[in-house]
């Protein structure tokens, strides 16, 4: 008989499981031993009071906007969504946005080296994961070069992050192409909520040194602003044989935000960021990265729930990898949205958008080229969504579609239908069916190697089409008591026209091109539980299971589809308030092996001890990856690098 235990033992050896269980029990024992004493301590700092005062009922009432592009209660959403708050990021000791995303258990997050990460949802994870849409304050972060995110340049002062909403599953009806397997929506705090001076700094064994400063003030009545700057230097990682990866990483970043509450119904926001940095690479000059962005948004509240918003942003990025490639990319985007109510039962949302990119590839090096080197491309989209109260306050049906036009495949329609059944105040069941596409990028159609003809290794494919997904989802949320809530999501996803590596001539191994001759299915379970053990001790546990079945279509010369995803992941997060203004936080994570690249299964523990002698001052000591000196998380040998234990100290001063 096949049981959960036997399946886990196939992927994770029994001694490994026993050691993992021991680590998990040790964390729980330490927390339980002090939890009772902690409940008697009432003289706490502001962040601790906030944690104590918020019940699970209040947490479930938190409003999210990523599922339907309008505010709705987390407990009532018809989607697999998790919210990571700014305070959870602080208490986890995360030092980057990529690290903070480990707190969203519906994601696969693997560190590759000092500055590269593989982040995805529901499979297809790699350094260029192209089925996950990432936004920050409404600005799209993925690159049209490869439809993925360069995580080494996605940053902000983490103290300014209000929340990160993470959807696993399609979000294309609302957000468009590339929102295939998930959406990450990072929202920063308003300038009004970041007034005064903040200074932070620290350093440690791998994070050599870091610092940041922010100041917020008021220009006039209703006009608030903030400015910030930050810096960090990270040590390089090492290969499995001990060689130095020579990829030390240094970045500087600054920015501003202005919020103008013109009146009770109008809000205007203007914000921007700029950055500059370099990353080492073996045997040649450093990689250089720089860029900046400027965003403006106007929101007007109308009668009832109606509102309109208009957003515009421009973004410039520069990246030069000596010996490989260099790119300058400019993106200009404008988006309009109108929400209105029709009668008592219809909540309608519609909008339109336009995007222009100007991409300049320098093609300076003989290894590869993007042809043509300079392109200007346009995207258009319109969308319509209607939430219908079939039974008022009990049964909500949401249907909608987005129609997009892109340069490569023309028009793409991405519809969805979602049903939420609010059984009672403690239970919600939901179901959804969606279509999403991953439209071609420049790397799919215009990538050649070597740079000059004849292209004996890789040839571009102007006939590359969109990758397609039809997804079916079921979910259930229940709050058994005021102390315990559980969420469950089941999914079945059917993929077609997936990217494959094909030979131009089946009789010779090269040249090759990128085709669409793979297909497959994925099934899985995402389970989360939040438990408030006492007023001062909270636990969050999660388990995800993913089975991905890929195969090549008839006529394909692709050797075999590559699966780079763990079948099982488990995590436990504990947040405990201690007497004397102390906080103790621990995160345990267990990841099954990556079969195709033969990355062994691993488990790790991160721990943070914080102390606030006054509301204005905080010290913390953080240990990351404490169970072993180093471990691998991604890539096959010989390119695989190890992620080392890191211990660092930090101070934060607010005035």
Secondary structure, 3 states (H helix, E strand, C coil): CCCHHHHHHHHCCHHHHHHHHHHHHHHHHHHHHHHHHHCCCCCCCHHHHHHHHCCHHHHHCCEECCCCCCCEEHHHCCCEEEEEEHHHHHHHCCCCHHHHHHHCCCCEEEECCCCCEEEECCCCCCCCCCCEEEEECCEECCECCCCECCHHHCCCCHHHEEEEEEEECCCHHHHCCCCCCEEEEEEECCHHHCCEEEEEEEEECCEEEEEEEEEEEEEECCEEEEEEEEEEEECCCEECCCCECCCCEEEEEEEEEEEEEEECCEEEEEEEEEEEEEECCCCCCCEEEEEEEEEEEEEEECCCCCEEEEEEEEEEEEEEECCCEEEEEEEEEEEEEEEEEECCCEEEEEEEEEEEEEEEECCCCCCCEECCCEEEEEEEEEEEEEEEEEECCCEEEEEEEEEEEECCCEEEEEEEEEEEEEEECCEEEEEEEEEEEECCCHHHHCEEECCCCCCCCEECCCCCCCEEEEEEEEEEEEEEECCEEEEEEEEEEEEEEEEEEEECCCCCCCCEEEEEEEEEEEEEEEEEEEEEEECCEEEEEEEEEEEEEEEECCCCCCCCCCCCCCCEEEEEEEEEEECCCEEEEEEEEEECCECCCCECCEEEEEEEEEEEEECCEEEEEEEECCCCCEEECCCCCCCCEEEECEEEEEEEEEC
